[in-house]
Amino acid sequence: MLGALAALAAVVLLAAGGYAFARLVRLAPTARDVLPFLSGGSPAEHAVSRFHVRWYPITMVFLAFDMEMVFMYPWTLVVKEVGTTAVVEMFAFLAVLFAGVWYARREGVFRWT
């Protein structure tokens, strides 16, 4: 019980020390007093403004291909050891992705009108 209390006290002190150090080395007293840097000009809109809805399907397609790369990098390391089955599995994975892109194109995701 005493060891658990000592560990808890150490964690609390470490967290408090981190917050104190961050407060000492911060650049501005408050973030609200500083305007965003935009090549010397004032920003035209707020940084958290809404994006047009047409960007979201494009983003989903990009994320699909980004995840493809996440799976392909480890695949390249084991394809020589596993052999033909690894190649067949990767082509099946790519076929599923291609089917998704084909469906997105058919539904008009890539049309900007």
C-alpha positions as CSV (number, residue, x, y, z in Angstrom):
1,M,0.0,0.0,0.0
2,L,2.8,2.4,0.9
3,G,4.6,1.6,-2.4
4,A,1.4,2.4,-4.4
5,L,1.0,5.8,-2.6
6,A,4.7,6.6,-3.3
7,A,4.2,5.8,-7.0
8,L,1.0,7.9,-7.1
9,A,2.9,10.8,-5.5
10,A,5.7,10.4,-7.9
11,V,3.3,10.5,-10.9
12,V,1.5,13.6,-9.6
13,L,4.8,15.4,-8.9
14,L,6.1,14.5,-12.4
15,A,2.9,15.8,-14.0
16,A,3.0,19.0,-12.0
17,G,6.7,19.5,-12.8
18,G,5.9,19.1,-16.5
19,Y,3.1,21.7,-16.3
20,A,5.4,24.1,-14.4
21,F,8.2,23.7,-16.9
22,A,5.8,24.3,-19.9
23,R,4.5,27.4,-18.2
24,L,8.0,28.7,-17.7
25,V,9.1,28.2,-21.3
26,R,6.0,29.3,-23.2
27,L,6.4,32.1,-25.7
28,A,3.2,34.1,-25.2
29,P,1.3,34.8,-22.0
30,T,-1.9,33.7,-23.7
31,A,-2.5,32.2,-27.1
32,R,-5.5,34.6,-27.7
33,D,-3.2,37.6,-27.8
34,V,-1.2,36.4,-30.7
35,L,-2.5,36.5,-34.3
36,P,-1.7,33.7,-36.7
37,F,1.2,34.3,-39.0
38,L,0.2,34.6,-42.6
39,S,3.1,36.2,-44.5
40,G,2.5,39.5,-42.7
41,G,-1.2,39.7,-43.7
42,S,-4.3,39.3,-41.7
43,P,-6.1,35.9,-42.3
44,A,-9.3,36.1,-44.4
45,E,-11.2,33.5,-42.4
46,H,-10.9,31.7,-39.1
47,A,-8.4,28.7,-39.0
48,V,-11.2,26.3,-38.0
49,S,-13.6,27.4,-40.7
50,R,-15.7,24.8,-42.5
51,F,-14.6,23.1,-45.7
52,H,-16.9,22.6,-48.6
53,V,-18.6,19.2,-48.4
54,R,-17.2,18.1,-51.8
55,W,-13.7,17.7,-50.2
56,Y,-14.8,14.9,-47.8
57,P,-15.3,12.1,-50.5
58,I,-11.9,13.0,-52.0
59,T,-10.4,12.7,-48.5
60,M,-12.0,9.3,-48.0
61,V,-10.5,8.1,-51.3
62,F,-7.1,9.5,-50.3
63,L,-7.3,7.7,-46.9
64,A,-8.1,4.4,-48.7
65,F,-4.9,4.7,-50.7
66,D,-2.9,5.9,-47.8
67,M,-4.0,2.7,-45.9
68,E,-3.0,0.7,-49.0
69,M,0.5,2.1,-48.5
70,V,0.5,1.2,-44.8
71,F,-0.2,-2.4,-45.7
72,M,2.1,-2.6,-48.7
73,Y,5.3,-1.6,-46.9
74,P,5.3,-4.6,-44.6
75,W,4.2,-6.8,-47.5
76,T,7.3,-5.9,-49.4
77,L,9.4,-7.2,-46.6
78,V,7.8,-10.6,-46.4
79,V,6.8,-11.3,-50.1
80,K,10.1,-13.1,-50.8
81,E,9.7,-15.4,-47.8
82,V,6.0,-16.1,-48.3
83,G,6.0,-16.4,-52.0
84,T,3.1,-16.6,-54.4
85,T,0.3,-16.5,-51.8
86,A,1.5,-13.1,-50.7
87,V,1.4,-11.8,-54.2
88,V,-2.1,-13.2,-54.7
89,E,-3.3,-11.7,-51.5
90,M,-1.9,-8.3,-52.4
91,F,-3.6,-8.4,-55.8
92,A,-6.9,-9.3,-54.1
93,F,-6.4,-6.4,-51.7
94,L,-5.7,-4.0,-54.6
95,A,-8.8,-5.4,-56.5
96,V,-11.0,-4.5,-53.5
97,L,-9.5,-1.0,-53.5
98,F,-9.9,-0.6,-57.2
99,A,-13.6,-1.7,-56.8
100,G,-14.0,1.1,-54.2
101,V,-12.5,3.7,-56.5
102,W,-14.7,2.5,-59.4
103,Y,-17.8,2.7,-57.2
104,A,-16.7,6.2,-56.1
105,R,-16.2,7.3,-59.7
106,R,-19.6,5.8,-60.7
107,E,-21.3,7.7,-57.9
108,G,-19.7,11.0,-59.0
109,V,-17.3,11.6,-56.2
110,F,-14.7,13.0,-58.6
111,R,-17.1,15.5,-60.3
112,W,-16.8,19.0,-59.1
113,T,-20.2,20.4,-60.3
